[in-house]
Amino acid sequence: MKKAQAYTEFQQLTDCMIGKSFPSSIVDQDFFPKVSEGNKRLIKDLLDETEEDYQSLEKLLKSLNVNTYRPSYSDLRYENRKSLAPLLMNPRDTNMTLGSKIINSFLTANKNNPFNVPLRNKFNNIHEENLRDSKENPINYASIVRLGNDIIVDNSMHSNTPEHAKMIRDMYEDEGYRIHYLTAHDLKFKNAISHCDAAFAILKPGVIISHAEEPRVNEFYKGWDVFTVDLPTAYFNNRETFLKFSSDKSTAKGGQGNVFFSFHNEKYWGDEFFQFLNAWTTEWMPYSLETCFDINCLVVNEENVIFSNENYELFKFLEKHNINPHVSNFRHRYFWDGGIHCITWDINREGSRENYL
């Protein structure tokens, strides 16, 4: 067995977890009571297409010499039927390789983290204890940034608490890390989740992409080249090759508060299907209008980055920095509110711990 490590967001990726949604077979198992045949067909298509896109991403990663792993719902124990949700879609939310430890904050109801199951015979440094504060709030790993000797813990609203920052300090400061508990961005989110990986991303030393004029980012990374992604352009690119979306803001208040339904294909645009989603799926997803998927990317190494769709101005910027963009279309990202960074977890990266600031 080997020891997993990840000191940055951009050193060579060798091992990666990819999430998993529900199989479409659940629709035939009375998962949704009294669902019409039309809606049954559409929700099956949505789940099948989601899995197809996961598999396409897996194929791309393997072509870039990255080992891939998938979780299984058979390893997941639910407390009750009300808690049924596709909890294995976004490995990033509850898992992280930080330095030379694999840490997690998966649901305490599940004593075994199902993401760790396929890793236990591969890596010998899995920290099994769930890292949660005194109120059982999990650490937000999508809002922790690794930069060699520096670890940035985002303290934006709905993000990491002072207790979470103390946990990271207690685990890592004695190893010589500098822990920065600061606001990584100045965006105000409407829903009850705040992930800084939807606000900015480090692609290589000196290169950042962001979707707002971020004074905090510009101040912290002085002298770095920061490209600002225009959010409206990212949503509604006028090039013919860009997929058109129809959307509907839900009036229902699910587990995440506001939700936003948007799909790449007009077969999903019917009022009956939106009503079905409002009734049954609002706890499955947050509010995707607040996520910039062009930033929510996975860096394989300093020369290769995976995105969920094309952005022409951004890709021109990458060309200037000798970065190759790869597109792995995640068609239902606006429904699930998950980009390539969300649906993956970089388990192991090569390279040593260095100073970048």
Helices and strands as residue ranges (DSSP letters): E 13-18, G 24-29, H 37-63, E 67-69, G 73-75, G 81-83, G 91-93, E 95-98, E 101-104, G 117-119, E 126-130, G 141-143, E 144-147, E 150-154, H 162-172, G 173-175, E 178-182, G 196-198, E 200-204, E 207-210, H 215-220, E 225-228, H 231-235, E 246-249, E 260-263, G 266-268, H 271-280, G 288-290, E 298-301, E 304-307, H 312-320, E 324-327, H 333-336, E 344-349
